[in-house]
Amino acid sequence: MTERDIILNELAQGLRAMSQGIEWFDTHGPQEQAEILVFLRHHCVQARAVTEDGPESVRRAGLRPTHTPAVLITRGPIDQQLGKIAGLTPADERRKAFRLLVAVLAVADARRREHFCSGGCGHWWHNLPVADGR
């Protein structure tokens, strides 16, 4: 478990404010941001994100349906679209992609918790305390 793992899971679970997440994301250079987005994409796949998670994720991320990541998430197989979203390069699109991928992780992981972890589990990321400054 790394600091990045913890921060991303805190954001997805609402234990850390998205404003703090954006601040943290913005402290990284373009290459590191790209790595974070690919890492988030992987977490979304591991959480078993499905195409139907798209609209709710867009809503939670606070994106307009016309924003590029929002358009992408609603078109085609989720695995392919998550990869396209993680690969966006303009800074403002990367920030939107970050917000959306955190929201996808939140939706997918909440479903996973409900179906597979409702009786308790040993996943460290399901036992995080509320972040400082929340």
JOMO-V95530 format. One line per field, one symbol per residue. phi: phi as a letter, one per 30 degrees, with the letter a starting at -180 (. if undefined). psi: psi as a letter, one per 40 degrees, with the letter a starting at -180 (. if undefined). burial: # if it has 9 or more other ideal C-beta (glycine too) atoms within 8 Angstrom, else .. A space follows every 50 residues. Layout:
phi: ???
psi: ???
burial: ???
//
This chain:
phi: .cededddddddcidbddedddededdcdeddddddddddeddddddidb eddeeddddddicddcdedddddcbjeeddddddddcdcdeddddddeed ddddedddddddeddcbdcjacdddcbdddddid
psi: hiddddddddddeeehiddddddddeeiidddddddddddddddddefii deedddddddefiieeiddddddehahdddddddddehdidddddddddd dddddddddddddddeedeiiehdeefiihiie.
burial: ....#########.##.#.###.##.......##.######.###.#.#. ..##.###.##.#...#.######...#..######.#....######## #########.###...#.......#..#..#...
//
